[in-house]
Amino acid sequence: MQIVMFGAGKVADVVYHHIAQAGVHEVVAFTADSQHIPQGATFHGKPVVAFEEVERRYPADSYGMIVAIGYHDLNAVRRAKYEAAKGKGYRLVSYVSPRAGTGDWLRMGDNCIILDNATIEPGVVLGNNVVVWSNVLVGHHTTIEDHSWIAGQAVFGGSTRLGEGSFVGLGAIVGHEVELGPQTLLGAGALVTKCAEPKSVFIAKNTDLFRLDSEKFLKISKLR
């Protein structure tokens, strides 16, 4: 299917390369808000069209769209663009990497992105506009609600629920049968084993900075 991709930044760059390599859709153009587009801008050799007039050049009855931007404002920006694209009449397509661990049990909404080596077990339900980055494990019978973002290496135990508009950072772990309310934020490496209310925040402690710089540390290590 020929599609227009909303976004011309780093997330769009990653998603474009995945789609182009898999050959599941043909990205014919990119789009973004007009204030973010220099005159005559291109991305990967394709035109970048102002979103305000994208349907004139790429009408919704002939092209699909995928929104490939980040989790700014706890996914609120991506949600707004998703809703605006649907308001223009576009069919929002999803991308599932052929190297992801899924099967015929996969249930998901539109505008979902699932990258390499993500594992989606049976019984999982993904809502609309959900991003699952590389090497994520979503355990069986888990529900990920609309407009959520799951960063690489995150792990969900079975029968968990992640509320709408949530963000899960790199390597975070959510335990078995844990339910997290909407707009929850899990920082990188967080471990959550109990249910939490909406807008909860979990931040793991950073590793302490060692008292020596790397050069001095290596010298001492060699002496030992």
Salt bridges, closest charged atoms under 4 A:
ASP13 OD1 - HIS17 NE2 3.38
ASP13 OD1 - HIS44 NE2 2.64
ASP33 OD2 - LYS81 NZ 2.83
GLU55 OE1 - LYS88 NZ 2.88
GLU83 OE2 - ARG79 NE 3.07
ASP110 OD2 - LYS86 NZ 2.77
ASP116 OD1 - HIS18 ND1 3.50
ASP116 OD2 - ARG99 NH2 3.12
GLU145 OE2 - ARG161 NH1 2.77
GLU164 OE2 - ARG79 NH1 2.59
GLU177 OE2 - HIS176 NE2 3.40
ASP208 OD1 - LYS205 NZ 2.77
GLU215 OE2 - LYS219 NZ 3.82
